[in-house]
Amino acid sequence: KWVLAALWLGLWHRQAGEREGHERSLEYALRAQTQLGLLPEQVTDDGEPAWVVPLAWSHAMLLLAARPELRLLQAEESAAVQLA
């Protein structure tokens, strides 16, 4: 199972305004982390890392998917469009 794909999907859910899907994606990624908090690219059905650990790309995607300030930017853009 792909941790990175789940995080990409989480980004899409957030941009589409689907909060539950976004939260599910983040929760999935956090469940996939090792005991040391490291994220692999993929995990087995048992939740064991199936690929490189740690993978910087997985960590970077988690940070992007979890960034709360992106919501603020989206809200500011919507307000600017309404004013125009």
C-alpha beads as a LAMMPS data file, in Angstrom:
LAMMPS data file: protein, C-alpha beads

84 atoms
83 bonds

1 atom types
1 bond types

-500.0 500.0 xlo xhi
-500.0 500.0 ylo yhi
-500.0 500.0 zlo zhi

Masses

1 110.0

Atoms # bond

1 1 1 0.000 0.000 0.000
2 1 1 1.295 3.384 -0.980
3 1 1 1.806 6.013 1.704
4 1 1 2.754 8.619 -0.907
5 1 1 -0.384 7.989 -2.953
6 1 1 -2.521 8.403 0.158
7 1 1 -0.891 11.760 0.851
8 1 1 -1.359 12.954 -2.752
9 1 1 -4.993 11.964 -2.432
10 1 1 -5.166 13.860 0.851
11 1 1 -3.937 17.004 -0.881
12 1 1 -6.625 16.612 -3.510
13 1 1 -9.327 16.070 -0.868
14 1 1 -8.259 19.244 0.930
15 1 1 -8.295 21.312 -2.261
16 1 1 -11.720 19.881 -3.135
17 1 1 -13.002 20.846 0.320
18 1 1 -13.493 17.229 1.418
19 1 1 -12.351 17.398 5.016
20 1 1 -13.112 13.773 5.909
21 1 1 -11.088 12.411 2.988
22 1 1 -8.206 14.712 3.869
23 1 1 -8.214 13.561 7.488
24 1 1 -8.413 9.873 6.454
25 1 1 -5.349 10.293 4.273
26 1 1 -3.328 11.927 7.041
27 1 1 -4.408 9.281 9.547
28 1 1 -3.399 6.509 7.143
29 1 1 0.066 7.998 6.704
30 1 1 0.529 8.414 10.442
31 1 1 -0.473 4.783 11.029
32 1 1 2.178 3.743 8.494
33 1 1 5.044 5.349 10.409
34 1 1 7.580 3.176 12.192
35 1 1 8.077 3.181 15.956
36 1 1 10.698 5.872 15.414
37 1 1 8.211 8.033 13.481
38 1 1 9.805 7.379 10.089
39 1 1 7.661 7.105 6.980
40 1 1 8.229 4.548 4.239
41 1 1 7.022 4.906 0.678
42 1 1 4.966 1.725 0.919
43 1 1 3.709 -0.632 3.616
44 1 1 2.540 -4.231 3.552
45 1 1 -0.993 -5.294 4.502
46 1 1 0.397 -5.819 8.022
47 1 1 1.611 -2.225 8.157
48 1 1 5.305 -3.128 7.911
49 1 1 7.551 -1.011 5.677
50 1 1 7.751 -2.560 2.217
51 1 1 10.230 -0.122 0.733
52 1 1 12.864 2.429 1.694
53 1 1 12.731 3.787 5.253
54 1 1 13.039 6.670 5.923
55 1 1 12.015 8.246 2.672
56 1 1 12.372 12.020 2.564
57 1 1 9.663 12.316 -0.077
58 1 1 7.106 10.681 2.235
59 1 1 8.000 13.079 5.046
60 1 1 7.836 16.088 2.722
61 1 1 4.419 15.037 1.423
62 1 1 3.118 14.622 4.981
63 1 1 4.226 18.165 5.777
64 1 1 2.558 19.521 2.639
65 1 1 -0.661 17.608 3.288
66 1 1 -0.823 18.731 6.916
67 1 1 0.002 22.436 6.375
68 1 1 -2.892 24.411 7.844
69 1 1 -1.802 27.700 6.265
70 1 1 -2.785 26.432 2.812
71 1 1 -6.404 26.668 3.926
72 1 1 -5.814 30.304 4.851
73 1 1 -4.371 31.065 1.419
74 1 1 -7.356 29.440 -0.235
75 1 1 -9.746 31.506 1.904
76 1 1 -7.861 34.717 1.074
77 1 1 -8.012 33.970 -2.651
78 1 1 -11.745 33.314 -2.453
79 1 1 -12.282 36.620 -0.652
80 1 1 -10.183 38.481 -3.253
81 1 1 -12.209 36.985 -6.107
82 1 1 -15.478 38.013 -4.441
83 1 1 -14.228 41.577 -4.036
84 1 1 -13.199 41.869 -7.683

Bonds

1 1 1 2
2 1 2 3
3 1 3 4
4 1 4 5
5 1 5 6
6 1 6 7
7 1 7 8
8 1 8 9
9 1 9 10
10 1 10 11
11 1 11 12
12 1 12 13
13 1 13 14
14 1 14 15
15 1 15 16
16 1 16 17
17 1 17 18
18 1 18 19
19 1 19 20
20 1 20 21
21 1 21 22
22 1 22 23
23 1 23 24
24 1 24 25
25 1 25 26
26 1 26 27
27 1 27 28
28 1 28 29
29 1 29 30
30 1 30 31
31 1 31 32
32 1 32 33
33 1 33 34
34 1 34 35
35 1 35 36
36 1 36 37
37 1 37 38
38 1 38 39
39 1 39 40
40 1 40 41
41 1 41 42
42 1 42 43
43 1 43 44
44 1 44 45
45 1 45 46
46 1 46 47
47 1 47 48
48 1 48 49
49 1 49 50
50 1 50 51
51 1 51 52
52 1 52 53
53 1 53 54
54 1 54 55
55 1 55 56
56 1 56 57
57 1 57 58
58 1 58 59
59 1 59 60
60 1 60 61
61 1 61 62
62 1 62 63
63 1 63 64
64 1 64 65
65 1 65 66
66 1 66 67
67 1 67 68
68 1 68 69
69 1 69 70
70 1 70 71
71 1 71 72
72 1 72 73
73 1 73 74
74 1 74 75
75 1 75 76
76 1 76 77
77 1 77 78
78 1 78 79
79 1 79 80
80 1 80 81
81 1 81 82
82 1 82 83
83 1 83 84
